């Protein structure tokens, strides 16, 4: 049975005052309205407890059988530089097939490395940043979870990997994933801070093909060759594994595939990387 499709809403263009009032009452916290940040489907604000509250609106079609508590579930992880989770609250929007979730967590004062998912200038991150990235991703991969990762709110699977790669190219390679490990699943430059390192926004984490996080960070640095090379060098064991190369190809396929944008600064580097990755996968 297909799930009902909720109406499309852009929270940047809608009043969220009633939502903020409800969150304040439920979490017994006061939100600083001067710090409210609205994105397409989420809202965040600082509190009078010097914490941060993230609020997200999600349709039933984007909430799978495992539920929708990634931030809360991530509180069980260890060895990772991330905000500590404090409390959460969920409610249903009864007139539509929509749910809202608010999570209170530690306030992170460092800024995201990127204003968006990708970067177009080298952020010149210090060596300690890369050390923290490596230790956090290694610690994450060493843990276990029954959760399935949901990059772009879509559950990742062998079928999704194969279909995404095949839609972007008429050439065929072996797309069978041979290793699965826990992943953040949205490791863009907007979800890592710098120069003080921290990984934020854990709502979609879970099991994924090895190398998904490294490939996501690498791919979103393709417009800055030196930065992309640094990511590849730092995460070489992941990215040069079979599944890691597939994840790099998977990322490139999203950039170069049916929904490619001519103005995307990652487009041409992704096309060149695709040719290289195809050849490497065939010869491995």
Number of C-alpha atoms within 10 A of each C-alpha: 3 5 11 12 13 16 9 9 12 13 17 14 10 10 11 13 10 9 13 21 13 14 26 16 10 13 15 9 17 16 22 14 13 8 12 17 14 18 13 14 15 18 20 22 21 24 19 10 11 13 19 24 27 20 23 18 20 20 19 15 15 19 18 13 7 10 9 18 18 20 25 18 16 22 15 11 13 13 13 18 18 21 21 18 20 15 13 19 15 16 13 15 11 8 7 13 16 20 19 19 18 26 23 26 22 16 17 19 10 13 16 22 23 20 11 12 19 23 23 15 13 15 13 12 14 12 10 12 16 17 12 17 22 16 13 20 21 16 16 19 17 12 15 12 14 9 18 21 26 24 20 11 16 15 18 18 16 13 10 13 20 18 14 18 25 17 14 20 14 8 10 11 16 11 21 14 19 12 14 15 19 27 27 27 27 26 24 26 22 21 21 25 19 19 18 18 23 21 25 21 19 22 22 24 24 26 26 28 26 26 31 31 26 27 28 23 27 28 29 27 27 23 22 20 15 14 22 19 15 14 21 19 13 16 22 15 14 21 24 18 17 22 24 25 24 29 28 25 28 26 24 29 25 17 24 23 18 12 10 14 12 11 8 12 18 23 21 17 18 23 17 11 17 23 12 12 19 17 12 13 18 10 7 7
